Amino acid sequence: MCRSIVVAMLAVSVASAELPSPRLDRIFPLGASAGTTVEVEIQGADLEGVKRLVSDHPGVVATHVADRKFKISVAADAPEGTRDIWAVGPWGISSPRVFTISRGLTEIVKAKANNEWSKAQELQVNTAVSGQTDGNRQDFYRFKATAGRRLVAEVRAQSIDSSLDATLTIIDAAGKSVAFNSDHDGRDPLIAFDPPSDGDFGIVVADLAYGGGLPYRLILTDKPRIENVFPRALRAGKATELSAIGWNLGKPAAGNRPSGTALEESRESVTAPPEVLERGAYRFINHPTAHSVLPTAATGSLTGFQARLSPGGVVANPVPVLVTGNDVTLEKEPNDDPASPQEIALPAVVCGRFDREGDGDWYGFKPPKDGEYLVQVHCERIAGRADPFAVIMDDKDNRVVELDDFGPRLKAYDGHIRDPQGTVRLSAGKAYRLLVRDRYRRGGPRFQYVLEVRPVAPDVHAIAIHHHNPGPGGTSIHRGGAQHLDLVIQHTGGVTGPVKVVAENLPKGLHAAVTSIPSDTSGVFTIWADPDAPEYCGPIRLTAIVTGPEGERRREVRAYTRIDSQANRSSSRPMRELMVSVLPEKPPFSLRFATETMRVEAGSKATVEIVAERGWVDFKGPITVNGLSLPNPVKLAQASVAEGKSTASLTIEVQANAKPGDYTICASGQAQVPFTKDPMKPKANTLVTLPSRPITITVTEKPKK
C-alpha cells in the first residue's frame, strides 16, 4: 500500500502554491538486463520520504536502499522492452519514467572521464550504456570492429523521456569522422556501420546544443535492427506475411540507404490479435515516443499493436502496425497518373508507400451509397516519415476536398499530428479519384502510409490524462477527497454522438460516476474516495461507450502522462496503466453537490447547493467555486463558501441550443490553506485547488409554443 504521513507535512513549500505532487524526472541507470539486479537513483520533485517504486510489470520489483536509491530486480522471464516506473511516497504517486529491459546486451554505465578521444571508454559489441551528457562536451567510446561484421549504433533519448537532442558520430582510429547521424527515429540518431577494415573505431555522443546532465542509452550491437515492415495494416485474426527491411536481417533488399548502409530483408507471418480491434486499443512493447521530432501523442488515434519479428531466430525491435476489421489492399504501381488510378472498392484499407521522390499515388472508386465517408491516412501514427495530404476529385476534375493535419491539443495532451483525416459527402455510383502525396514530394522505403476510406459510423478513441500544472504529476486522492482526469474524445468514425465513460472494477473505497459527454471532444472524469477508504496504489480501468446503428461499442480509455516539466510545452505519451493512489489523510477541504442528478430545461437556469467538508481543523477560510472544464452549452456562475461555512448556492445555466441528454459536470474549489512541508517551520497560506464530485444534469427540450 502507498505510505503516507501526518497532515502537518502535506505541501510543497511555504512560498509555492498547491499541495505536493511527486514528479519523477529521472531514473539512472536507465535499464537492466532480464534476470539481473541494478542499483538506481531517482531525481525529481516532492520525492521526500519515497521508499517505494512500482512498475507496470510484476517482474520488475524495487527494494529501497537509501534516500532516493533503490535496487531494481528484473525477472528472468520479464519481456524485453520499455516499462513505466512510478515513485510512491508521502505525497502519493508520481508521474512515471521509462525504464528499459534488455536481452542479449551487457548493461554498463558511462565512465566519468571520457570527454576526449584519448580517454574513450572501451565498449564491447552488444552493449548498452546508460549515460548523461556533460555540458559543452562530447562523450567518447572506443570499440574493435571486424570487416564484414555489420554493426548498428543508436542513441535512445527522446524515446525514453529524455530531452536530449542527440548527435551520433563514428570516427576512425585517427579521430576522423566516417559516419554521422541525427534525427533517425524522431530526434534519436542511428548509424548502420560496415567497418571498412579490422581495427579500432570510436563513437561520439553529444547534445545538439551541448547541454549537460541529459540522460541517454547508447547501444552498439550486431543484432537485427528493423527499419520498417510492409504491409503496415493487418486484418484482425488473419495471418499475414510481413516483409521487414533493415540491417542484419539476412537477404539483401532493394531500396535507399536511410543510414548510409544497404538494407536487408526478412519475411515472417504475423497475426493481429482480435482483442486490439474489439477494445479499440493500442498495444506496445516500446513506448511510442519517437514517431516525430516534435513530442506528440502520435498513436492516440491508432488502433493497432507493435509487431515483433525474429529474423534468423533472433528477436528484433518492434514495429507499429494498424489493425482493421476490413480486407487490406496493397498499392500497385504504376498509379501515379490521374488518368489511370488504381481502382479500389469501399470500404477500403490500402497499404501504400511513396517509392521514389515525387511519387504521388492515385486511387479510383465508386461509393456504394450516398452519404458521409471517413477518409484518413495513417503515416506518423505508424512511424512513417512522410507528411501526407489527400485530395479527392470528382469525375469532372472538380476538387471535392483536401485533407491535411488533424488532432486535438488540450492542456497537457498534444495529439496534433501530420496525418490527414476528415469526412466528405459522396454520391453513390459516381466516379472519384483520390490522390495521396507527401507534402515535400519525398520518397523511399521509410515513406509508408495506410489509406482508409469507409462510411462514417460512431466510434471513438478516448484518452485520460492527469491534469497538473505546470508540470507532470500523478493521480493521488486523499481519503474523503476527489481527483479529476482530463478526457480527450476523438470521434474517429466521423460522427460526434454521445459518449459515456465508466470505471470498471474500482478497488474498495474508490468511486466514479458514469460520465456523459453529449457532443464535446473533451470532458472531466472525477474519482473520489470514501473517508475510510483503504490505502491503495495500483491501476484503474476506464471504458468509453458509444452507441450506433450496429449497437454499443466499448473502447478502452487510454492512459497518458505529461512528460515535460516546462509550462510552455505540451508533450505527452501513453502509459499501459492508469495508476492512482489513495492517501490516508483527509484533504484540507472537499466539495460535493447536494444532489447527484437534476433536470434542467434548455434555455433556463437552476440552483443547486454545494457542500464543503473541511478536513483540516485549522482551515476555516472561504472557498471560491467555479466550473471545471464545463461542456459548451453549460455555464456555472462563480460562488463562494463563506469563511467557517459549509454550503453555498450555485446557479447553473443551460443555453437554449443545448442538445437534450445527460451532461456530467464538476466544480473546482480554490482556497488559501495554512500549510508547510517542513513541520519545523510555521505554516503559510498556500493556494490549493481541488475538484468536486460530479453532478449529472439531464437537459430537456424547451416546450414548443
C-alpha positions as CSV (number, residue, x, y, z in Angstrom):
1,M,0.0,0.0,0.0
2,C,1.1,3.6,-0.5
3,R,2.8,5.1,2.5
4,S,1.8,8.4,4.0
5,I,2.4,10.6,7.0
6,V,0.8,13.2,9.1
7,V,-1.4,16.1,7.8
8,A,1.2,18.7,9.1
9,M,3.6,17.6,6.3
10,L,1.3,18.0,3.3
11,A,2.6,20.7,1.0
12,V,5.3,22.0,-1.3
13,S,7.0,24.9,0.3
14,V,6.0,28.0,2.2
15,A,6.3,30.1,-0.9
16,S,4.6,27.9,-3.5
17,A,1.0,27.0,-4.4
18,E,-0.8,23.7,-4.4
19,L,-0.2,20.6,-2.3
20,P,2.8,18.4,-3.2
21,S,2.6,16.3,-6.3
22,P,5.5,14.0,-6.7
23,R,7.3,14.3,-10.1
24,L,9.7,11.7,-11.2
25,D,12.2,13.2,-13.6
26,R,14.9,10.6,-13.9
27,I,15.9,7.0,-13.1
28,F,19.6,6.2,-13.5
29,P,20.9,3.8,-14.8
30,L,18.2,3.7,-17.5
31,G,17.8,0.0,-17.8
32,A,18.8,-3.5,-16.9
33,S,19.1,-7.0,-18.5
34,A,16.4,-9.6,-17.7
35,G,17.4,-11.7,-14.8
36,T,19.7,-9.1,-13.2
37,T,19.5,-6.5,-10.4
38,V,20.7,-2.9,-10.7
39,E,21.0,-0.1,-8.2
40,V,19.3,3.1,-9.4
41,E,19.0,6.6,-8.2
42,I,15.9,8.8,-8.7
43,Q,15.6,12.5,-9.2
44,G,12.5,14.8,-9.2
45,A,10.3,16.9,-7.1
46,D,8.4,16.2,-3.9
47,L,10.2,12.8,-3.5
48,E,11.0,13.2,0.2
49,G,10.2,10.0,2.0
50,V,9.8,7.9,-1.1
51,K,10.5,4.3,-0.2
52,R,8.7,2.5,-3.0
53,L,8.9,2.2,-6.8
54,V,6.2,0.4,-8.7
55,S,6.2,-0.8,-12.3
56,D,3.6,-1.8,-14.9
57,H,5.0,-5.4,-14.9
58,P,5.1,-7.8,-11.9
59,G,8.6,-9.0,-13.0
60,V,10.1,-5.6,-12.2
61,V,10.5,-5.2,-8.4
62,A,12.2,-2.4,-6.5
63,T,13.7,-2.5,-3.0
64,H,14.5,0.6,-1.0
65,V,18.2,1.0,-0.2
66,A,18.7,4.6,0.9
67,D,17.2,8.1,0.3
68,R,16.3,8.1,-3.4
69,K,18.3,4.9,-4.1
70,F,16.7,1.5,-4.9
71,K,17.7,-1.9,-6.2
72,I,15.5,-2.9,-9.2
73,S,15.4,-6.7,-9.8
74,V,14.2,-7.8,-13.2
75,A,12.8,-11.3,-13.5
76,A,14.5,-13.7,-16.0
77,D,11.2,-14.1,-17.9
78,A,10.4,-10.3,-18.0
79,P,9.7,-9.3,-21.6
80,E,12.2,-7.1,-23.5
81,G,11.0,-3.6,-24.0
82,T,10.3,-0.4,-22.0
83,R,8.3,-0.2,-18.8
84,D,6.9,2.6,-16.7
85,I,8.2,3.2,-13.2
86,W,6.4,5.4,-10.6
87,A,7.7,6.6,-7.3
88,V,5.3,6.3,-4.3
89,G,5.7,8.2,-1.1
90,P,4.1,10.5,1.5
91,W,2.5,12.8,-1.1
92,G,1.2,10.0,-3.3
93,I,2.2,8.6,-6.7
94,S,4.4,10.4,-9.1
95,S,4.4,10.8,-12.8
96,P,6.2,7.9,-14.5
97,R,9.6,7.5,-16.2
98,V,10.7,4.9,-18.8
99,F,13.0,2.0,-17.7
100,T,14.3,-0.4,-20.4
101,I,14.6,-4.2,-20.0
102,S,17.1,-5.7,-22.4
103,R,18.0,-9.2,-23.6
104,G,21.4,-10.2,-25.0
105,L,23.0,-6.9,-24.1
106,T,25.6,-6.1,-21.4
107,E,24.4,-3.1,-19.4
108,I,27.1,-0.7,-18.2
109,V,27.3,2.9,-17.0
110,K,29.2,5.7,-18.8
111,A,32.7,6.5,-17.3
112,K,33.1,9.9,-15.7
113,A,36.2,11.0,-17.7
114,N,35.5,10.1,-21.4
115,N,35.3,13.6,-22.9
116,E,38.4,13.1,-25.1
117,W,39.2,10.5,-27.7
118,S,42.4,9.7,-25.8
119,K,40.2,8.8,-22.8
120,A,37.5,7.0,-24.7
121,Q,35.6,4.3,-22.8
122,E,36.1,0.7,-24.1
123,L,32.9,-0.9,-25.4
124,Q,32.2,-4.5,-26.5
125,V,29.7,-5.2,-29.2
126,N,26.2,-5.9,-27.8
127,T,26.5,-3.4,-25.0
128,A,24.0,-0.8,-23.7
129,V,25.5,2.3,-22.0
130,S,23.5,4.4,-19.5
131,G,25.0,7.9,-19.9
132,Q,24.4,11.6,-19.2
133,T,25.9,14.4,-21.2
134,D,28.4,16.8,-19.8
135,G,27.8,20.5,-20.7
136,N,29.8,21.7,-23.7
137,R,31.5,18.3,-24.1
138,Q,31.3,15.1,-26.0
139,D,31.3,11.5,-24.8
140,F,33.8,9.2,-26.5
141,Y,33.6,5.4,-26.7
142,R,36.1,3.0,-28.4
143,F,35.3,-0.4,-29.9
144,K,37.0,-3.0,-32.0
145,A,35.4,-3.7,-35.4
146,T,35.8,-6.6,-37.8
147,A,35.5,-6.0,-41.6
148,G,32.3,-7.7,-42.9
149,R,30.6,-7.6,-39.4
150,R,27.9,-5.0,-39.7
151,L,27.2,-3.0,-36.6
152,V,24.3,-0.8,-35.5
153,A,24.9,2.1,-33.1
154,E,22.0,4.1,-31.8
155,V,21.2,6.6,-29.1
156,R,17.9,6.4,-27.3
157,A,16.9,9.6,-25.6
158,Q,13.6,11.1,-26.8
159,S,12.2,7.6,-26.8
160,I,13.0,7.2,-23.1
161,D,11.6,10.5,-21.9
162,S,14.9,12.5,-22.2
163,S,15.0,16.0,-23.6
164,L,18.4,15.3,-25.2
165,D,18.6,16.1,-28.9
166,A,21.4,13.6,-29.6
167,T,24.0,13.6,-32.4
168,L,25.9,10.4,-33.1
169,T,29.3,10.2,-34.9
170,I,31.5,7.2,-35.7
171,I,35.2,8.0,-36.0
172,D,38.3,6.1,-37.1
173,A,41.4,5.4,-35.1
174,A,42.8,8.8,-36.1
175,G,39.7,10.6,-34.8
176,K,38.3,11.4,-38.3
177,S,34.6,11.2,-38.8
178,V,33.4,8.3,-41.0
179,A,29.7,8.5,-40.3
180,F,27.2,10.9,-38.7
181,N,23.5,10.9,-37.9
182,S,20.8,12.9,-36.2
183,D,17.0,12.5,-36.1
184,H,16.7,9.0,-37.3
185,D,13.8,8.0,-35.0
186,G,12.3,11.3,-34.0
187,R,15.3,13.1,-32.5
188,D,17.2,9.9,-31.8
189,P,20.1,9.0,-34.1
190,L,21.1,5.7,-35.6
191,I,24.1,4.5,-37.7
192,A,24.3,1.2,-39.5
193,F,28.1,0.8,-39.9
194,D,30.0,-1.5,-42.3
195,P,33.6,-1.4,-40.9
196,P,36.0,-0.9,-43.9
197,S,38.7,-2.8,-42.1
198,D,39.6,-4.5,-38.8
199,G,40.7,-2.2,-36.0
200,D,39.7,0.4,-33.5
201,F,36.8,2.8,-34.2
202,G,35.1,5.4,-31.9
203,I,31.6,6.6,-31.1
204,V,30.9,10.2,-30.2
205,V,27.7,11.2,-28.4
206,A,26.7,14.8,-27.8
207,D,23.7,17.1,-27.4
208,L,22.9,19.2,-30.4
209,A,23.1,22.3,-28.2
210,Y,25.8,20.8,-26.0
211,G,23.5,20.8,-22.9
212,G,24.6,18.9,-19.8
213,G,23.0,16.4,-17.5
214,L,20.8,14.9,-20.2
215,P,20.4,11.1,-20.0
216,Y,20.7,8.6,-22.9
217,R,21.2,5.0,-23.8
218,L,23.9,4.2,-26.3
219,I,23.5,0.8,-27.9
220,L,26.2,-1.0,-30.0
221,T,25.0,-4.3,-31.5
222,D,25.3,-6.7,-34.4
223,K,21.7,-8.0,-33.8
224,P,18.9,-7.5,-36.3
225,R,17.5,-3.9,-36.5
226,I,14.3,-3.5,-38.4
227,E,13.8,-0.2,-40.2
228,N,10.2,-0.9,-41.2
229,V,7.8,-3.5,-42.4
230,F,5.2,-3.8,-45.2
231,P,2.3,-4.0,-45.2
232,R,1.5,-1.8,-42.3
233,A,-2.1,-2.8,-41.8
234,L,-3.4,-6.3,-40.8
235,R,-6.8,-7.7,-40.7
236,A,-7.6,-8.9,-37.1
237,G,-7.2,-12.6,-36.6
238,K,-5.8,-13.2,-40.1
239,A,-2.2,-14.4,-40.6
240,T,-0.3,-12.0,-42.9
241,E,3.3,-12.2,-44.2
242,L,5.2,-9.1,-43.3
243,S,8.3,-8.1,-45.3
244,A,10.8,-6.4,-43.0
245,I,13.7,-4.3,-44.2
246,G,16.6,-3.2,-42.1
247,W,20.1,-4.4,-41.1
248,N,21.5,-7.8,-40.1
249,L,18.3,-9.4,-41.5
250,G,20.0,-11.8,-44.0
251,K,18.8,-11.3,-47.6
252,P,19.8,-8.1,-49.4
253,A,16.9,-5.8,-50.2
254,A,16.4,-3.1,-52.8
255,G,15.9,0.5,-51.7
256,N,17.6,3.6,-50.5
257,R,20.0,3.8,-47.6
258,P,18.4,5.8,-44.7
259,S,21.5,5.3,-42.6
260,G,24.1,5.1,-45.4
261,T,24.2,1.3,-45.4
262,A,22.5,-1.1,-47.8
263,L,19.3,-2.6,-46.4
264,E,18.5,-6.3,-45.9
265,E,15.2,-8.1,-45.9
266,S,13.4,-10.8,-43.9
267,R,9.8,-12.2,-44.1
268,E,7.6,-13.5,-41.3
269,S,3.9,-14.3,-40.8
270,V,2.1,-12.3,-38.1
271,T,-1.5,-12.5,-36.8
272,A,-3.0,-9.4,-35.3
273,P,-4.9,-10.1,-32.0
274,P,-8.7,-9.5,-32.4
275,E,-8.7,-8.1,-28.8
276,V,-7.0,-5.0,-30.1
277,L,-9.8,-4.3,-32.6
278,E,-12.6,-5.2,-30.1
279,R,-11.3,-2.7,-27.5
280,G,-10.1,0.0,-29.9
281,A,-6.7,-0.3,-28.2
282,Y,-3.0,0.1,-29.0
283,R,-0.6,-2.4,-27.5
284,F,3.1,-1.5,-27.4
285,I,6.3,-3.1,-26.4
286,N,8.4,0.0,-26.5
287,H,6.7,3.3,-25.7
288,P,5.8,5.0,-29.0
289,T,7.6,8.3,-28.2
290,A,9.9,8.8,-31.3
291,H,7.4,9.0,-34.2
292,S,8.3,12.6,-34.8
293,V,11.0,15.1,-33.9
294,L,8.2,17.1,-32.2
295,P,6.9,15.4,-29.0
296,T,3.4,14.3,-29.7
297,A,0.9,11.6,-28.7
298,A,1.0,10.2,-32.2
299,T,-0.7,6.9,-31.5
300,G,-3.6,8.4,-29.6
301,S,-6.0,7.6,-32.5
302,L,-4.3,4.4,-33.8
303,T,-5.9,1.0,-33.3
304,G,-3.1,-1.4,-33.5
305,F,0.0,-3.0,-31.9
306,Q,3.7,-3.3,-32.2
307,A,4.7,-6.4,-34.2
308,R,7.9,-8.1,-33.1
309,L,9.7,-10.3,-35.7
310,S,12.6,-12.7,-35.2
311,P,14.8,-12.7,-38.3
312,G,17.0,-15.8,-38.2
313,G,15.5,-16.7,-34.8
314,V,16.9,-13.5,-33.2
315,V,14.2,-11.1,-31.7
316,A,14.4,-7.7,-33.3
317,N,12.9,-4.3,-32.4
318,P,9.1,-3.9,-32.6
319,V,7.3,-2.0,-35.4
320,P,3.9,-0.4,-35.2
321,V,1.1,-1.7,-37.4
322,L,-2.6,-0.8,-37.8
323,V,-5.3,-3.4,-37.1
324,T,-8.6,-3.3,-39.1
325,G,-11.7,-5.4,-39.5
326,N,-11.7,-5.0,-43.3
327,D,-9.7,-6.7,-46.0
328,V,-6.3,-5.0,-46.8
329,T,-5.3,-3.9,-50.3
330,L,-1.8,-3.3,-51.4
331,E,-0.8,-0.4,-53.5
332,K,0.1,-1.4,-57.1
333,E,2.4,0.7,-59.3
334,P,2.1,2.4,-61.7
335,N,-0.6,4.5,-60.1
336,D,0.9,8.0,-60.4
337,D,-1.1,9.0,-63.4
338,P,-4.5,10.6,-62.5
339,A,-5.9,9.2,-65.8
340,S,-5.0,5.6,-64.7
341,P,-5.7,5.4,-60.9
342,Q,-5.6,2.1,-59.0
343,E,-9.2,1.0,-58.6
344,I,-10.3,0.1,-55.1
345,A,-13.7,-0.9,-53.6
346,L,-15.1,0.7,-50.5
347,P,-14.7,0.3,-47.6
348,A,-11.0,0.3,-48.4
349,V,-7.8,-0.1,-46.3
350,V,-4.8,0.4,-48.6
351,C,-1.2,-0.1,-47.7
352,G,1.0,2.2,-49.8
353,R,4.3,3.9,-50.0
354,F,6.0,6.7,-51.9
355,D,8.6,4.6,-53.7
356,R,10.6,7.5,-55.0
357,E,10.9,11.3,-54.8
358,G,7.9,13.0,-56.4
359,D,5.7,9.8,-56.2
360,G,2.0,10.5,-55.9
361,D,-0.5,7.7,-55.6
362,W,-3.9,7.9,-57.3
363,Y,-6.9,5.7,-56.4
364,G,-10.2,5.4,-58.1
365,F,-13.5,4.3,-56.5
366,K,-17.3,4.5,-56.8
367,P,-19.2,4.8,-53.5
368,P,-21.8,2.0,-53.0
369,K,-24.3,4.5,-51.5
370,D,-24.9,8.2,-50.9
371,G,-23.6,9.6,-47.6
372,E,-20.7,10.8,-45.4
373,Y,-17.4,8.9,-45.7
374,L,-14.4,9.0,-43.4
375,V,-11.1,9.5,-45.2
376,Q,-7.8,9.2,-43.3
377,V,-4.2,8.5,-44.0
378,H,-2.1,6.8,-41.3
379,C,1.5,7.7,-41.5
380,E,3.0,9.4,-38.4
381,R,0.8,7.1,-36.3
382,I,2.7,4.1,-37.8
383,A,6.1,5.8,-37.6
384,G,6.1,6.6,-41.3
385,R,8.3,9.5,-42.3
386,A,6.0,11.3,-44.8
387,D,3.9,14.4,-44.2
388,P,1.0,13.3,-46.5
389,F,-2.1,15.1,-47.7
390,A,-5.1,13.7,-49.5
391,V,-7.2,15.2,-52.3
392,I,-10.5,13.9,-53.7
393,M,-11.5,14.8,-57.3
394,D,-14.9,14.1,-58.9
395,D,-15.5,12.8,-62.5
396,K,-15.4,16.4,-63.8
397,D,-12.0,17.2,-62.2
398,N,-13.5,19.3,-59.5
399,R,-11.7,19.3,-56.2
400,V,-14.2,17.8,-53.7
401,V,-12.0,18.1,-50.6
402,E,-8.4,18.4,-49.5
403,L,-7.4,16.9,-46.1
404,D,-4.3,17.6,-44.1
405,D,-3.0,17.6,-40.4
406,F,-5.5,16.9,-37.6
407,G,-5.7,16.1,-33.9
408,P,-6.5,17.9,-30.6
409,R,-4.3,19.9,-28.4
410,L,-5.8,20.0,-24.9
411,K,-3.8,21.2,-21.9
412,A,-1.1,18.6,-21.3
413,Y,-2.2,16.4,-24.2
414,D,-0.8,17.1,-27.6
415,G,-2.4,14.8,-30.2
416,H,-1.9,17.1,-33.3
417,I,-0.2,15.0,-36.0
418,R,0.7,15.3,-39.7
419,D,-1.8,12.6,-40.8
420,P,-4.8,13.8,-42.8
421,Q,-8.3,12.9,-41.6
422,G,-11.8,14.2,-42.3
423,T,-15.2,13.4,-43.7
424,V,-16.7,14.1,-47.1
425,R,-20.2,13.6,-48.6
426,L,-20.0,11.3,-51.7
427,S,-22.7,10.2,-54.2
428,A,-23.4,6.5,-55.0
429,G,-22.0,5.2,-58.2
430,K,-20.2,8.4,-59.1
431,A,-16.5,8.0,-60.1
432,Y,-14.0,9.7,-57.8
433,R,-10.2,9.8,-57.8
434,L,-8.1,10.3,-54.6
435,L,-4.5,11.5,-54.5
436,V,-2.1,10.7,-51.6
437,R,1.2,12.5,-51.7
438,D,4.0,13.7,-49.4
439,R,3.8,17.4,-48.8
440,Y,7.5,17.7,-49.7
441,R,7.5,15.1,-52.5
442,R,9.9,12.8,-50.7
443,G,10.1,9.0,-51.3
444,G,11.7,5.7,-50.3
445,P,11.0,2.7,-48.1
446,R,10.5,4.9,-44.9
447,F,7.7,6.8,-46.6
448,Q,4.8,4.4,-46.0
449,Y,1.1,5.0,-45.3
450,V,-2.2,3.4,-44.8
451,L,-5.2,4.9,-46.6
452,E,-8.7,4.2,-45.2
453,V,-12.0,5.2,-46.9
454,R,-15.2,4.0,-45.4
455,P,-18.8,5.1,-44.4
456,V,-18.9,7.0,-41.2
457,A,-20.1,5.2,-38.1
458,P,-20.0,6.2,-34.4
459,D,-16.6,5.3,-32.9
460,V,-14.1,6.9,-30.6
461,H,-10.6,6.9,-29.4
462,A,-10.6,8.2,-25.8
463,I,-7.7,9.2,-23.6
464,A,-7.4,10.2,-19.9
465,I,-4.5,12.3,-18.6
466,H,-3.9,13.6,-15.1
467,H,-4.2,17.4,-15.0
468,H,-1.4,19.0,-13.1
469,N,0.0,22.4,-13.8
470,P,2.7,23.4,-14.6
471,G,4.4,20.0,-15.0
472,P,3.9,16.2,-14.9
473,G,2.2,14.7,-11.9
474,G,0.4,11.6,-10.6
475,T,-3.2,10.9,-9.7
476,S,-3.3,10.8,-5.9
477,I,-6.6,11.0,-3.9
478,H,-7.0,11.8,-0.2
479,R,-9.5,9.9,1.9
480,G,-12.8,11.7,1.6
481,G,-11.4,13.8,-1.3
482,A,-11.6,13.8,-5.1
483,Q,-9.2,14.0,-8.0
484,H,-10.0,14.5,-11.7
485,L,-8.6,13.4,-15.0
486,D,-8.9,15.3,-18.3
487,L,-10.7,13.3,-21.0
488,V,-10.0,13.8,-24.7
489,I,-12.6,12.3,-27.1
490,Q,-11.5,11.8,-30.7
491,H,-14.6,10.8,-32.8
492,T,-12.7,8.6,-35.3
493,G,-15.9,7.4,-37.1
494,G,-16.8,10.9,-38.3
495,V,-19.9,11.0,-36.1
496,T,-19.9,13.2,-33.0
497,G,-22.5,11.4,-30.9
498,P,-22.9,10.9,-27.1
499,V,-20.1,9.2,-25.3
500,K,-20.2,7.7,-21.8
501,V,-17.1,7.0,-19.8
502,V,-17.3,4.4,-16.9
503,A,-14.8,3.0,-14.4
504,E,-14.7,-0.8,-14.2
505,N,-13.8,-2.8,-11.1
506,L,-12.6,0.1,-8.9
507,P,-10.9,-1.0,-5.7
508,K,-12.7,-0.8,-2.4
509,G,-13.4,2.7,-1.3
510,L,-13.0,4.4,-4.7
511,H,-16.0,5.6,-6.7
512,A,-16.7,7.3,-10.0
513,A,-20.0,8.3,-11.7
514,V,-20.9,7.4,-15.2
515,T,-19.6,10.5,-17.1
516,S,-21.7,11.6,-20.0
517,I,-20.3,13.7,-22.9
518,P,-23.1,14.5,-25.4
519,S,-21.0,16.1,-28.2
520,D,-17.8,17.7,-26.9
521,T,-14.3,16.5,-27.7
522,S,-13.2,16.9,-24.1
523,G,-14.5,16.4,-20.6
524,V,-13.6,15.7,-17.0
525,F,-13.7,12.3,-15.2
526,T,-13.7,12.5,-11.4
527,I,-12.7,9.8,-8.9
528,W,-13.4,10.2,-5.2
529,A,-12.5,8.2,-2.1
530,D,-14.6,7.3,1.0
531,P,-13.5,8.8,4.3
532,D,-12.4,5.3,5.4
533,A,-11.1,4.1,2.0
534,P,-8.1,1.7,2.3
535,E,-4.7,2.9,1.2
536,Y,-4.2,1.9,-2.4
537,C,-1.7,2.2,-5.1
538,G,-2.4,0.5,-8.4
539,P,-4.2,0.7,-11.8
540,I,-7.8,1.5,-12.6
541,R,-9.6,0.9,-15.9
542,L,-11.8,3.2,-17.8
543,T,-14.0,2.4,-20.8
544,A,-15.7,4.7,-23.3
545,I,-19.1,3.6,-24.6
546,V,-20.6,4.9,-27.9
547,T,-23.8,3.6,-29.4
548,G,-24.6,3.5,-33.1
549,P,-26.8,1.6,-35.6
550,E,-24.7,-1.6,-35.0
551,G,-25.2,-1.4,-31.3
552,E,-22.9,-0.5,-28.4
553,R,-19.1,-0.2,-28.8
554,R,-16.9,-0.3,-25.7
555,R,-13.5,1.3,-26.2
556,E,-10.5,1.3,-23.9
557,V,-9.7,4.7,-22.5
558,R,-6.0,5.1,-22.9
559,A,-3.8,6.4,-20.1
560,Y,-1.4,9.3,-20.9
561,T,1.1,11.3,-19.0
562,R,2.7,14.6,-19.5
563,I,6.5,14.2,-19.8
564,D,7.8,17.8,-19.9
565,S,8.0,20.0,-16.8
566,Q,8.2,23.2,-18.8
567,A,4.9,25.1,-18.5
568,N,5.2,26.4,-22.1
569,R,5.5,23.0,-23.7
570,S,2.8,20.4,-24.1
571,S,4.2,16.9,-24.6
572,S,2.6,13.7,-23.6
573,R,2.9,9.9,-24.2
574,P,0.9,6.8,-23.5
575,M,1.1,4.5,-20.4
576,R,0.0,0.9,-20.2
577,E,-1.7,1.5,-16.9
578,L,-3.7,4.4,-15.4
579,M,-2.2,4.4,-11.9
580,V,-3.8,6.0,-8.9
581,S,-3.0,6.2,-5.2
582,V,-5.2,6.7,-2.1
583,L,-3.6,8.6,0.8
584,P,-4.7,8.1,4.4
585,E,-5.1,11.8,5.3
586,K,-8.1,13.9,4.6
587,P,-7.7,16.9,2.1
588,P,-8.0,20.4,3.5
589,F,-11.5,20.5,2.1
590,S,-13.7,18.5,-0.3
591,L,-16.7,19.5,-2.3
592,R,-19.9,17.7,-3.4
593,F,-23.2,18.7,-4.8
594,A,-26.2,18.3,-2.5
595,T,-27.7,16.0,-5.2
596,E,-26.1,13.7,-7.7
597,T,-28.6,14.4,-10.5
598,M,-31.0,17.1,-11.6
599,R,-33.1,18.1,-14.6
600,V,-32.8,21.4,-16.3
601,E,-34.8,22.7,-19.3
602,A,-32.7,24.1,-22.2
603,G,-32.6,27.9,-22.1
604,S,-33.2,28.1,-18.4
605,K,-31.3,28.3,-15.1
606,A,-31.4,26.2,-12.0
607,T,-29.9,26.5,-8.5
608,V,-28.1,23.7,-6.7
609,E,-26.3,23.6,-3.3
610,I,-22.7,22.7,-3.0
611,V,-21.4,21.3,0.3
612,A,-17.9,21.8,1.6
613,E,-16.4,19.5,4.2
614,R,-13.3,20.9,5.9
615,G,-10.8,18.2,6.6
616,W,-8.2,20.2,8.4
617,V,-9.1,21.7,11.8
618,D,-7.1,24.9,11.1
619,F,-8.6,25.7,7.8
620,K,-11.7,27.8,8.1
621,G,-11.2,30.3,5.2
622,P,-13.5,30.9,2.2
623,I,-13.6,28.6,-0.8
624,T,-14.1,30.1,-4.3
625,V,-16.1,27.7,-6.5
626,N,-16.1,27.8,-10.3
627,G,-17.0,25.4,-13.1
628,L,-14.3,22.8,-14.1
629,S,-13.9,22.4,-17.9
630,L,-17.7,22.6,-18.4
631,P,-19.5,21.4,-21.6
632,N,-20.0,24.1,-24.2
633,P,-23.8,24.7,-23.5
634,V,-23.5,24.7,-19.7
635,K,-22.4,27.7,-17.5
636,L,-21.8,27.8,-13.8
637,A,-21.7,31.1,-12.0
638,Q,-18.9,31.7,-9.6
639,A,-19.9,31.3,-5.9
640,S,-18.1,31.3,-2.6
641,V,-18.4,29.1,0.5
642,A,-18.0,31.7,3.2
643,E,-15.4,31.6,5.9
644,G,-16.3,29.0,8.5
645,K,-19.4,27.9,6.5
646,S,-20.1,24.6,4.7
647,T,-22.6,25.4,1.9
648,A,-23.2,27.8,-1.0
649,S,-25.7,28.1,-3.8
650,L,-24.6,27.7,-7.4
651,T,-26.5,28.8,-10.4
652,I,-26.3,26.6,-13.4
653,E,-27.4,28.0,-16.8
654,V,-28.1,25.8,-19.8
655,Q,-28.1,27.6,-23.2
656,A,-31.2,27.3,-25.4
657,N,-29.3,25.5,-28.1
658,A,-28.2,22.6,-25.8
659,K,-29.0,19.2,-27.1
660,P,-31.2,17.1,-24.9
661,G,-29.3,14.5,-22.9
662,D,-27.1,13.9,-19.9
663,Y,-24.2,16.3,-19.1
664,T,-21.8,15.4,-16.3
665,I,-20.2,18.5,-14.8
666,C,-17.8,19.2,-12.0
667,A,-16.9,22.3,-9.9
668,S,-13.5,23.4,-8.8
669,G,-12.8,24.9,-5.4
670,Q,-9.9,27.1,-4.6
671,A,-8.7,28.4,-1.2
672,Q,-5.8,29.7,0.8
673,V,-4.9,26.9,3.1
674,P,-2.4,27.0,6.1
675,F,0.3,24.6,5.2
676,T,4.0,23.8,5.4
677,K,6.0,20.9,4.1
678,D,8.5,21.2,7.0
679,P,6.8,20.6,10.3
680,M,9.6,22.6,12.0
681,K,8.6,25.7,10.1
682,P,5.4,27.8,10.6
683,K,2.5,27.3,8.2
684,A,1.9,29.8,5.5
685,N,-1.1,30.3,3.2
686,T,-0.9,28.0,0.2
687,L,-3.3,28.3,-2.7
688,V,-5.0,24.9,-3.1
689,T,-7.3,23.8,-5.9
690,L,-9.4,20.7,-5.6
691,P,-12.3,19.3,-7.7
692,S,-15.8,18.5,-6.5
693,R,-17.6,15.2,-7.0
694,P,-19.7,15.3,-10.2
695,I,-23.3,16.0,-10.8
696,T,-25.2,14.8,-13.9
697,I,-27.7,17.2,-15.4
698,T,-30.4,15.9,-17.7
699,V,-31.2,18.6,-20.2
700,T,-34.7,18.5,-21.5
701,E,-36.2,20.3,-24.6
702,K,-37.9,23.6,-24.0
703,P,-41.7,23.1,-24.7
704,K,-42.8,24.3,-28.0
705,K,-45.4,27.1,-28.0
